[in-house]
């Protein structure tokens, strides 16, 4: 994936603040701060205005305009459903190569940084709030796809397997994991096909004063089996906070315990995610391959190389 670079000539002659003030809706900007966190290729800026509140400006390749317009629609719709997320304020074209999107700036800290500082009860409570928010997100109506979730997901998985076999880096016990997936692919038949945030984990959640304050980064929104949304727990959330991760599952299920079908689907999607993660990290962030492989080893251990469908993080210390 080629890195997207913002042409600094757009604002080098007038300065960043003047460049931003030239964008419709940001004429009253008094301060601009770059935001560098995250995997998104967008260029992000916190724009401070005295009377309109703080805003988030995203500058992106103009070729992404159609997907960004869809994201704006999604934000507007999920906000109307009660999900705490940014309000879309504007979208447009900067020049032939770049577009911009303006949304309200959500105040709060990255949950992946805040959670370890809280006690276990607070972490679990925020997980419960996050699970309830995720359930609300999944209620957003979507159009029926021409192909079933099973057809789309199984075909995508087989493409990843082909790419995985070409990788120079492989995971431990990979054949056992690939066999587990093949043995359970048919479990996806007849599964629900709901709207998905598709990147729901603590780094995309904000906490303010010990409470969930917002969900961010809807740019990967998709649709599929709602249980598929939980695979980010195993890869990312559990190393940040196990109480949060347990809370997210229980909050989604209205405080109830997950059943056998939930764990069967979760473990299948988790195993499939290991395969795709090997391919993805070497393609997008090869310098982080070692870190990703460590996460994958932790997932394998949690599932005993998928001899166990219920991960160890859910049952330990309970």
Beta strands, then each sheet from edge to edge (+ up, - down):
strand 1: 29-35
strand 2: 43-49
strand 3: 55-61
strand 4: 88-93
strand 5: 98-104
strand 6: 109-110
strand 7: 194-196
strand 8: 205-208
strand 9: 211-215
strand 10: 222-224
sheet 1: 1+ 2- 3+ 5- 4+
sheet 2: 6+ 8- 9+
sheet 3: 7+ 10-
end
